[in-house]
Amino acid sequence: MATFSLGKFPHVDLCDLLKLEGWVESGASAKAVIADGEVSVDGKVETRKRCKIVSGQTVEFAGQRVTVTA
């Protein structure tokens, strides 16, 4: 399973994580797939585009999965 490191930051916004992982091309497309209910966090559909993703959470989209680490 892939991991994403927060580095020195306490969290990452869900829409930014999708862009940083290369799963979407733009912030607008990230917000659209989140609003459409295509993204899940820890197994539950998440529709808040600015949802704060913290260490230990797992994000899934389009058959891809990443676990966020500190």
PDB file with one MODEL, atoms N, CA, C and O in Angstrom:
MODEL        1
ATOM      1  N   MET A   1       0.833  -1.179   0.000  1.00  0.00           N
ATOM      2  CA  MET A   1       0.000   0.000   0.000  1.00  0.00           C
ATOM      3  C   MET A   1       0.881   1.246   0.000  1.00  0.00           C
ATOM      4  O   MET A   1       1.914   1.286   0.668  1.00  0.00           O
ATOM      5  N   ALA A   2       0.470   2.246  -0.743  1.00  0.00           N
ATOM      6  CA  ALA A   2       1.228   3.490  -0.838  1.00  0.00           C
ATOM      7  C   ALA A   2       1.053   4.323   0.434  1.00  0.00           C
ATOM      8  O   ALA A   2       0.047   4.208   1.134  1.00  0.00           O
ATOM      9  N   THR A   3       2.048   5.159   0.716  1.00  0.00           N
ATOM     10  CA  THR A   3       1.949   6.066   1.853  1.00  0.00           C
ATOM     11  C   THR A   3       2.226   7.488   1.395  1.00  0.00           C
ATOM     12  O   THR A   3       2.901   7.705   0.389  1.00  0.00           O
ATOM     13  N   PHE A   4       1.708   8.441   2.128  1.00  0.00           N
ATOM     14  CA  PHE A   4       1.937   9.862   1.885  1.00  0.00           C
ATOM     15  C   PHE A   4       2.404  10.461   3.198  1.00  0.00           C
ATOM     16  O   PHE A   4       1.708  10.351   4.207  1.00  0.00           O
ATOM     17  N   SER A   5       3.569  11.093   3.202  1.00  0.00           N
ATOM     18  CA  SER A   5       4.116  11.672   4.429  1.00  0.00           C
ATOM     19  C   SER A   5       3.710  13.141   4.570  1.00  0.00           C
ATOM     20  O   SER A   5       3.846  13.935   3.640  1.00  0.00           O
ATOM     21  N   LEU A   6       3.211  13.474   5.752  1.00  0.00           N
ATOM     22  CA  LEU A   6       2.846  14.864   6.034  1.00  0.00           C
ATOM     23  C   LEU A   6       4.070  15.740   6.270  1.00  0.00           C
ATOM     24  O   LEU A   6       3.983  16.967   6.232  1.00  0.00           O
ATOM     25  N   GLY A   7       5.204  15.106   6.513  1.00  0.00           N
ATOM     26  CA  GLY A   7       6.404  15.884   6.815  1.00  0.00           C
ATOM     27  C   GLY A   7       6.205  16.656   8.105  1.00  0.00           C
ATOM     28  O   GLY A   7       5.837  16.080   9.129  1.00  0.00           O
ATOM     29  N   LYS A   8       6.445  17.959   8.059  1.00  0.00           N
ATOM     30  CA  LYS A   8       6.318  18.777   9.268  1.00  0.00           C
ATOM     31  C   LYS A   8       4.915  19.346   9.469  1.00  0.00           C
ATOM     32  O   LYS A   8       4.682  20.092  10.420  1.00  0.00           O
ATOM     33  N   PHE A   9       3.987  19.004   8.591  1.00  0.00           N
ATOM     34  CA  PHE A   9       2.644  19.564   8.671  1.00  0.00           C
ATOM     35  C   PHE A   9       1.709  18.652   9.468  1.00  0.00           C
ATOM     36  O   PHE A   9       1.872  17.432   9.443  1.00  0.00           O
ATOM     37  N   PRO A  10       0.717  19.236  10.183  1.00  0.00           N
ATOM     38  CA  PRO A  10      -0.194  18.424  10.997  1.00  0.00           C
ATOM     39  C   PRO A  10      -1.287  17.715  10.191  1.00  0.00           C
ATOM     40  O   PRO A  10      -1.846  16.714  10.639  1.00  0.00           O
ATOM     41  N   HIS A  11      -1.588  18.243   8.995  1.00  0.00           N
ATOM     42  CA  HIS A  11      -2.648  17.661   8.169  1.00  0.00           C
ATOM     43  C   HIS A  11      -2.484  18.101   6.716  1.00  0.00           C
ATOM     44  O   HIS A  11      -1.650  18.950   6.402  1.00  0.00           O
ATOM     45  N   VAL A  12      -3.295  17.510   5.839  1.00  0.00           N
ATOM     46  CA  VAL A  12      -3.365  17.935   4.441  1.00  0.00           C
ATOM     47  C   VAL A  12      -4.846  17.940   4.068  1.00  0.00           C
ATOM     48  O   VAL A  12      -5.590  17.038   4.453  1.00  0.00           O
ATOM     49  N   ASP A  13      -5.271  18.955   3.318  1.00  0.00           N
ATOM     50  CA  ASP A  13      -6.658  18.996   2.859  1.00  0.00           C
ATOM     51  C   ASP A  13      -6.874  17.876   1.853  1.00  0.00           C
ATOM     52  O   ASP A  13      -5.990  17.574   1.051  1.00  0.00           O
ATOM     53  N   LEU A  14      -8.047  17.263   1.899  1.00  0.00           N
ATOM     54  CA  LEU A  14      -8.350  16.143   1.019  1.00  0.00           C
ATOM     55  C   LEU A  14      -8.158  16.499  -0.452  1.00  0.00           C
ATOM     56  O   LEU A  14      -7.568  15.719  -1.199  1.00  0.00           O
ATOM     57  N   CYS A  15      -8.646  17.668  -0.883  1.00  0.00           N
ATOM     58  CA  CYS A  15      -8.511  18.037  -2.294  1.00  0.00           C
ATOM     59  C   CYS A  15      -7.038  18.182  -2.684  1.00  0.00           C
ATOM     60  O   CYS A  15      -6.659  17.845  -3.806  1.00  0.00           O
ATOM     61  N   ASP A  16      -6.206  18.682  -1.763  1.00  0.00           N
ATOM     62  CA  ASP A  16      -4.774  18.822  -2.041  1.00  0.00           C
ATOM     63  C   ASP A  16      -4.089  17.460  -2.124  1.00  0.00           C
ATOM     64  O   ASP A  16      -3.192  17.265  -2.944  1.00  0.00           O
ATOM     65  N   LEU A  17      -4.505  16.524  -1.285  1.00  0.00           N
ATOM     66  CA  LEU A  17      -3.918  15.186  -1.302  1.00  0.00           C
ATOM     67  C   LEU A  17      -4.154  14.512  -2.654  1.00  0.00           C
ATOM     68  O   LEU A  17      -3.249  13.874  -3.193  1.00  0.00           O
ATOM     69  N   LEU A  18      -5.349  14.646  -3.200  1.00  0.00           N
ATOM     70  CA  LEU A  18      -5.640  14.040  -4.510  1.00  0.00           C
ATOM     71  C   LEU A  18      -4.727  14.616  -5.587  1.00  0.00           C
ATOM     72  O   LEU A  18      -4.255  13.885  -6.458  1.00  0.00           O
ATOM     73  N   LYS A  19      -4.478  15.922  -5.531  1.00  0.00           N
ATOM     74  CA  LYS A  19      -3.573  16.549  -6.503  1.00  0.00           C
ATOM     75  C   LYS A  19      -2.133  16.097  -6.285  1.00  0.00           C
ATOM     76  O   LYS A  19      -1.438  15.756  -7.242  1.00  0.00           O
ATOM     77  N   LEU A  20      -1.680  16.093  -5.027  1.00  0.00           N
ATOM     78  CA  LEU A  20      -0.299  15.721  -4.726  1.00  0.00           C
ATOM     79  C   LEU A  20       0.005  14.278  -5.100  1.00  0.00           C
ATOM     80  O   LEU A  20       1.130  13.959  -5.485  1.00  0.00           O
ATOM     81  N   GLU A  21      -0.996  13.399  -4.989  1.00  0.00           N
ATOM     82  CA  GLU A  21      -0.813  12.000  -5.366  1.00  0.00           C
ATOM     83  C   GLU A  21      -0.887  11.813  -6.889  1.00  0.00           C
ATOM     84  O   GLU A  21      -0.570  10.735  -7.393  1.00  0.00           O
ATOM     85  N   GLY A  22      -1.300  12.850  -7.618  1.00  0.00           N
ATOM     86  CA  GLY A  22      -1.405  12.749  -9.073  1.00  0.00           C
ATOM     87  C   GLY A  22      -2.657  12.020  -9.532  1.00  0.00           C
ATOM     88  O   GLY A  22      -2.732  11.568 -10.675  1.00  0.00           O
ATOM     89  N   TRP A  23      -3.641  11.905  -8.644  1.00  0.00           N
ATOM     90  CA  TRP A  23      -4.870  11.194  -8.989  1.00  0.00           C
ATOM     91  C   TRP A  23      -5.812  12.058  -9.806  1.00  0.00           C
ATOM     92  O   TRP A  23      -6.664  11.537 -10.526  1.00  0.00           O
ATOM     93  N   VAL A  24      -5.669  13.382  -9.703  1.00  0.00           N
ATOM     94  CA  VAL A  24      -6.452  14.332 -10.484  1.00  0.00           C
ATOM     95  C   VAL A  24      -5.500  15.392 -11.016  1.00  0.00           C
ATOM     96  O   VAL A  24      -4.396  15.563 -10.498  1.00  0.00           O
ATOM     97  N   GLU A  25      -5.934  16.105 -12.058  1.00  0.00           N
ATOM     98  CA  GLU A  25      -5.050  17.094 -12.675  1.00  0.00           C
ATOM     99  C   GLU A  25      -5.149  18.476 -12.074  1.00  0.00           C
ATOM    100  O   GLU A  25      -4.214  19.269 -12.193  1.00  0.00           O
ATOM    101  N   SER A  26      -6.272  18.785 -11.425  1.00  0.00           N
ATOM    102  CA  SER A  26      -6.443  20.140 -10.905  1.00  0.00           C
ATOM    103  C   SER A  26      -7.275  20.139  -9.634  1.00  0.00           C
ATOM    104  O   SER A  26      -7.911  19.147  -9.279  1.00  0.00           O
ATOM    105  N   GLY A  27      -7.252  21.275  -8.966  1.00  0.00           N
ATOM    106  CA  GLY A  27      -8.063  21.429  -7.772  1.00  0.00           C
ATOM    107  C   GLY A  27      -9.541  21.344  -8.091  1.00  0.00           C
ATOM    108  O   GLY A  27     -10.322  20.798  -7.312  1.00  0.00           O
ATOM    109  N   ALA A  28      -9.925  21.884  -9.237  1.00  0.00           N
ATOM    110  CA  ALA A  28     -11.332  21.843  -9.636  1.00  0.00           C
ATOM    111  C   ALA A  28     -11.801  20.406  -9.844  1.00  0.00           C
ATOM    112  O   ALA A  28     -12.903  20.046  -9.429  1.00  0.00           O
ATOM    113  N   SER A  29     -10.978  19.591 -10.478  1.00  0.00           N
ATOM    114  CA  SER A  29     -11.378  18.194 -10.691  1.00  0.00           C
ATOM    115  C   SER A  29     -11.367  17.426  -9.368  1.00  0.00           C
ATOM    116  O   SER A  29     -12.182  16.525  -9.172  1.00  0.00           O
ATOM    117  N   ALA A  30     -10.451  17.774  -8.459  1.00  0.00           N
ATOM    118  CA  ALA A  30     -10.433  17.135  -7.137  1.00  0.00           C
ATOM    119  C   ALA A  30     -11.727  17.441  -6.398  1.00  0.00           C
ATOM    120  O   ALA A  30     -12.353  16.545  -5.832  1.00  0.00           O
ATOM    121  N   LYS A  31     -12.127  18.712  -6.405  1.00  0.00           N
ATOM    122  CA  LYS A  31     -13.354  19.111  -5.718  1.00  0.00           C
ATOM    123  C   LYS A  31     -14.570  18.435  -6.338  1.00  0.00           C
ATOM    124  O   LYS A  31     -15.512  18.084  -5.626  1.00  0.00           O
ATOM    125  N   ALA A  32     -14.561  18.248  -7.650  1.00  0.00           N
ATOM    126  CA  ALA A  32     -15.692  17.616  -8.333  1.00  0.00           C
ATOM    127  C   ALA A  32     -15.834  16.142  -7.941  1.00  0.00           C
ATOM    128  O   ALA A  32     -16.939  15.695  -7.633  1.00  0.00           O
ATOM    129  N   VAL A  33     -14.738  15.386  -7.947  1.00  0.00           N
ATOM    130  CA  VAL A  33     -14.846  13.959  -7.609  1.00  0.00           C
ATOM    131  C   VAL A  33     -15.187  13.769  -6.130  1.00  0.00           C
ATOM    132  O   VAL A  33     -15.852  12.798  -5.767  1.00  0.00           O
ATOM    133  N   ILE A  34     -14.731  14.695  -5.272  1.00  0.00           N
ATOM    134  CA  ILE A  34     -15.085  14.624  -3.855  1.00  0.00           C
ATOM    135  C   ILE A  34     -16.578  14.904  -3.688  1.00  0.00           C
ATOM    136  O   ILE A  34     -17.275  14.180  -2.978  1.00  0.00           O
ATOM    137  N   ALA A  35     -17.062  15.959  -4.345  1.00  0.00           N
ATOM    138  CA  ALA A  35     -18.482  16.318  -4.251  1.00  0.00           C
ATOM    139  C   ALA A  35     -19.380  15.214  -4.798  1.00  0.00           C
ATOM    140  O   ALA A  35     -20.503  15.036  -4.328  1.00  0.00           O
ATOM    141  N   ASP A  36     -18.891  14.475  -5.787  1.00  0.00           N
ATOM    142  CA  ASP A  36     -19.663  13.389  -6.390  1.00  0.00           C
ATOM    143  C   ASP A  36     -19.641  12.107  -5.565  1.00  0.00           C
ATOM    144  O   ASP A  36     -20.251  11.109  -5.946  1.00  0.00           O
ATOM    145  N   GLY A  37     -18.932  12.136  -4.424  1.00  0.00           N
ATOM    146  CA  GLY A  37     -18.905  10.967  -3.536  1.00  0.00           C
ATOM    147  C   GLY A  37     -18.002   9.843  -4.015  1.00  0.00           C
ATOM    148  O   GLY A  37     -18.220   8.682  -3.670  1.00  0.00           O
ATOM    149  N   GLU A  38     -16.978  10.182  -4.815  1.00  0.00           N
ATOM    150  CA  GLU A  38     -16.082   9.169  -5.360  1.00  0.00           C
ATOM    151  C   GLU A  38     -14.861   8.894  -4.488  1.00  0.00           C
ATOM    152  O   GLU A  38     -14.061   8.012  -4.801  1.00  0.00           O
ATOM    153  N   VAL A  39     -14.713   9.647  -3.392  1.00  0.00           N
ATOM    154  CA  VAL A  39     -13.541   9.518  -2.526  1.00  0.00           C
ATOM    155  C   VAL A  39     -13.982   9.029  -1.149  1.00  0.00           C
ATOM    156  O   VAL A  39     -14.990   9.485  -0.609  1.00  0.00           O
ATOM    157  N   SER A  40     -13.212   8.096  -0.590  1.00  0.00           N
ATOM    158  CA  SER A  40     -13.531   7.646   0.767  1.00  0.00           C
ATOM    159  C   SER A  40     -12.316   7.825   1.678  1.00  0.00           C
ATOM    160  O   SER A  40     -11.165   7.720   1.253  1.00  0.00           O
ATOM    161  N   VAL A  41     -12.618   8.098   2.935  1.00  0.00           N
ATOM    162  CA  VAL A  41     -11.598   8.251   3.975  1.00  0.00           C
ATOM    163  C   VAL A  41     -11.929   7.230   5.052  1.00  0.00           C
ATOM    164  O   VAL A  41     -13.018   7.239   5.625  1.00  0.00           O
ATOM    165  N   ASP A  42     -10.973   6.352   5.315  1.00  0.00           N
ATOM    166  CA  ASP A  42     -11.165   5.281   6.301  1.00  0.00           C
ATOM    167  C   ASP A  42     -12.431   4.472   6.018  1.00  0.00           C
ATOM    168  O   ASP A  42     -13.149   4.078   6.937  1.00  0.00           O
ATOM    169  N   GLY A  43     -12.691   4.231   4.736  1.00  0.00           N
ATOM    170  CA  GLY A  43     -13.804   3.382   4.341  1.00  0.00           C
ATOM    171  C   GLY A  43     -15.159   4.054   4.248  1.00  0.00           C
ATOM    172  O   GLY A  43     -16.147   3.393   3.929  1.00  0.00           O
ATOM    173  N   LYS A  44     -15.235   5.355   4.519  1.00  0.00           N
ATOM    174  CA  LYS A  44     -16.505   6.076   4.453  1.00  0.00           C
ATOM    175  C   LYS A  44     -16.414   7.183   3.408  1.00  0.00           C
ATOM    176  O   LYS A  44     -15.400   7.875   3.314  1.00  0.00           O
ATOM    177  N   VAL A  45     -17.482   7.348   2.623  1.00  0.00           N
ATOM    178  CA  VAL A  45     -17.503   8.396   1.603  1.00  0.00           C
ATOM    179  C   VAL A  45     -17.337   9.753   2.280  1.00  0.00           C
ATOM    180  O   VAL A  45     -17.989  10.048   3.282  1.00  0.00           O
ATOM    181  N   GLU A  46     -16.452  10.573   1.714  1.00  0.00           N
ATOM    182  CA  GLU A  46     -16.187  11.913   2.256  1.00  0.00           C
ATOM    183  C   GLU A  46     -16.505  12.948   1.181  1.00  0.00           C
ATOM    184  O   GLU A  46     -15.954  12.889   0.082  1.00  0.00           O
ATOM    185  N   THR A  47     -17.387  13.891   1.488  1.00  0.00           N
ATOM    186  CA  THR A  47     -17.769  14.908   0.509  1.00  0.00           C
ATOM    187  C   THR A  47     -17.284  16.307   0.882  1.00  0.00           C
ATOM    188  O   THR A  47     -17.599  17.275   0.190  1.00  0.00           O
ATOM    189  N   ARG A  48     -16.524  16.420   1.963  1.00  0.00           N
ATOM    190  CA  ARG A  48     -15.960  17.731   2.337  1.00  0.00           C
ATOM    191  C   ARG A  48     -14.604  17.891   1.653  1.00  0.00           C
ATOM    192  O   ARG A  48     -13.650  17.183   1.977  1.00  0.00           O
ATOM    193  N   LYS A  49     -14.525  18.818   0.711  1.00  0.00           N
ATOM    194  CA  LYS A  49     -13.288  18.962  -0.063  1.00  0.00           C
ATOM    195  C   LYS A  49     -12.101  19.425   0.776  1.00  0.00           C
ATOM    196  O   LYS A  49     -10.956  19.112   0.451  1.00  0.00           O
ATOM    197  N   ARG A  50     -12.360  20.161   1.843  1.00  0.00           N
ATOM    198  CA  ARG A  50     -11.283  20.651   2.705  1.00  0.00           C
ATOM    199  C   ARG A  50     -11.133  19.810   3.968  1.00  0.00           C
ATOM    200  O   ARG A  50     -10.528  20.254   4.943  1.00  0.00           O
ATOM    201  N   CYS A  51     -11.678  18.606   3.954  1.00  0.00           N
ATOM    202  CA  CYS A  51     -11.548  17.696   5.091  1.00  0.00           C
ATOM    203  C   CYS A  51     -10.066  17.553   5.430  1.00  0.00           C
ATOM    204  O   CYS A  51      -9.242  17.290   4.554  1.00  0.00           O
ATOM    205  N   LYS A  52      -9.740  17.727   6.705  1.00  0.00           N
ATOM    206  CA  LYS A  52      -8.343  17.635   7.147  1.00  0.00           C
ATOM    207  C   LYS A  52      -7.954  16.168   7.306  1.00  0.00           C
ATOM    208  O   LYS A  52      -8.512  15.464   8.148  1.00  0.00           O
ATOM    209  N   ILE A  53      -7.006  15.711   6.507  1.00  0.00           N
ATOM    210  CA  ILE A  53      -6.519  14.336   6.574  1.00  0.00           C
ATOM    211  C   ILE A  53      -5.268  14.322   7.449  1.00  0.00           C
ATOM    212  O   ILE A  53      -4.307  15.049   7.197  1.00  0.00           O
ATOM    213  N   VAL A  54      -5.299  13.479   8.484  1.00  0.00           N
ATOM    214  CA  VAL A  54      -4.187  13.416   9.434  1.00  0.00           C
ATOM    215  C   VAL A  54      -3.510  12.049   9.377  1.00  0.00           C
ATOM    216  O   VAL A  54      -4.003  11.120   8.738  1.00  0.00           O
ATOM    217  N   SER A  55      -2.378  11.949  10.056  1.00  0.00           N
ATOM    218  CA  SER A  55      -1.616  10.710  10.093  1.00  0.00           C
ATOM    219  C   SER A  55      -2.484   9.550  10.564  1.00  0.00           C
ATOM    220  O   SER A  55      -3.245   9.678  11.524  1.00  0.00           O
ATOM    221  N   GLY A  56      -2.360   8.414   9.875  1.00  0.00           N
ATOM    222  CA  GLY A  56      -3.100   7.224  10.235  1.00  0.00           C
ATOM    223  C   GLY A  56      -4.350   7.003   9.405  1.00  0.00           C
ATOM    224  O   GLY A  56      -4.917   5.911   9.417  1.00  0.00           O
ATOM    225  N   GLN A  57      -4.789   8.032   8.681  1.00  0.00           N
ATOM    226  CA  GLN A  57      -5.987   7.881   7.856  1.00  0.00           C
ATOM    227  C   GLN A  57      -5.635   7.307   6.484  1.00  0.00           C
ATOM    228  O   GLN A  57      -4.528   7.498   5.982  1.00  0.00           O
ATOM    229  N   THR A  58      -6.599   6.598   5.889  1.00  0.00           N
ATOM    230  CA  THR A  58      -6.424   6.008   4.570  1.00  0.00           C
ATOM    231  C   THR A  58      -7.443   6.617   3.622  1.00  0.00           C
ATOM    232  O   THR A  58      -8.632   6.691   3.933  1.00  0.00           O
ATOM    233  N   VAL A  59      -6.963   7.055   2.459  1.00  0.00           N
ATOM    234  CA  VAL A  59      -7.821   7.677   1.442  1.00  0.00           C
ATOM    235  C   VAL A  59      -7.862   6.777   0.221  1.00  0.00           C
ATOM    236  O   VAL A  59      -6.832   6.263  -0.215  1.00  0.00           O
ATOM    237  N   GLU A  60      -9.064   6.585  -0.334  1.00  0.00           N
ATOM    238  CA  GLU A  60      -9.235   5.762  -1.526  1.00  0.00           C
ATOM    239  C   GLU A  60      -9.975   6.531  -2.603  1.00  0.00           C
ATOM    240  O   GLU A  60     -10.915   7.277  -2.327  1.00  0.00           O
ATOM    241  N   PHE A  61      -9.525   6.330  -3.851  1.00  0.00           N
ATOM    242  CA  PHE A  61     -10.170   6.949  -5.004  1.00  0.00           C
ATOM    243  C   PHE A  61      -9.819   6.154  -6.256  1.00  0.00           C
ATOM    244  O   PHE A  61      -8.648   5.869  -6.510  1.00  0.00           O
ATOM    245  N   ALA A  62     -10.821   5.801  -7.026  1.00  0.00           N
ATOM    246  CA  ALA A  62     -10.632   5.121  -8.323  1.00  0.00           C
ATOM    247  C   ALA A  62      -9.722   3.894  -8.226  1.00  0.00           C
ATOM    248  O   ALA A  62      -8.845   3.697  -9.067  1.00  0.00           O
ATOM    249  N   GLY A  63      -9.932   3.086  -7.210  1.00  0.00           N
ATOM    250  CA  GLY A  63      -9.158   1.878  -7.058  1.00  0.00           C
ATOM    251  C   GLY A  63      -7.762   2.079  -6.497  1.00  0.00           C
ATOM    252  O   GLY A  63      -6.992   1.124  -6.396  1.00  0.00           O
ATOM    253  N   GLN A  64      -7.430   3.296  -6.133  1.00  0.00           N
ATOM    254  CA  GLN A  64      -6.116   3.594  -5.558  1.00  0.00           C
ATOM    255  C   GLN A  64      -6.294   3.894  -4.080  1.00  0.00           C
ATOM    256  O   GLN A  64      -7.339   4.387  -3.656  1.00  0.00           O
ATOM    257  N   ARG A  65      -5.268   3.593  -3.303  1.00  0.00           N
ATOM    258  CA  ARG A  65      -5.339   3.779  -1.853  1.00  0.00           C
ATOM    259  C   ARG A  65      -3.997   4.315  -1.349  1.00  0.00           C
ATOM    260  O   ARG A  65      -2.932   3.885  -1.792  1.00  0.00           O
ATOM    261  N   VAL A  66      -4.076   5.260  -0.416  1.00  0.00           N
ATOM    262  CA  VAL A  66      -2.861   5.779   0.207  1.00  0.00           C
ATOM    263  C   VAL A  66      -3.125   5.962   1.699  1.00  0.00           C
ATOM    264  O   VAL A  66      -4.201   6.405   2.100  1.00  0.00           O
ATOM    265  N   THR A  67      -2.143   5.620   2.503  1.00  0.00           N
ATOM    266  CA  THR A  67      -2.217   5.823   3.943  1.00  0.00           C
ATOM    267  C   THR A  67      -1.311   6.994   4.289  1.00  0.00           C
ATOM    268  O   THR A  67      -0.162   7.050   3.853  1.00  0.00           O
ATOM    269  N   VAL A  68      -1.829   7.920   5.068  1.00  0.00           N
ATOM    270  CA  VAL A  68      -1.083   9.119   5.447  1.00  0.00           C
ATOM    271  C   VAL A  68      -0.261   8.824   6.695  1.00  0.00           C
ATOM    272  O   VAL A  68      -0.755   8.245   7.663  1.00  0.00           O
ATOM    273  N   THR A  69       1.002   9.234   6.653  1.00  0.00           N
ATOM    274  CA  THR A  69       1.918   9.034   7.783  1.00  0.00           C
ATOM    275  C   THR A  69       2.468  10.387   8.233  1.00  0.00           C
ATOM    276  O   THR A  69       2.437  11.365   7.486  1.00  0.00           O
ATOM    277  N   ALA A  70       2.968  10.423   9.459  1.00  0.00           N
ATOM    278  CA  ALA A  70       3.535  11.661  10.013  1.00  0.00           C
ATOM    279  C   ALA A  70       4.855  11.995   9.351  1.00  0.00           C
ATOM    280  O   ALA A  70       5.478  13.002   9.689  1.00  0.00           O
TER     281      ALA A  70
ENDMDL
END
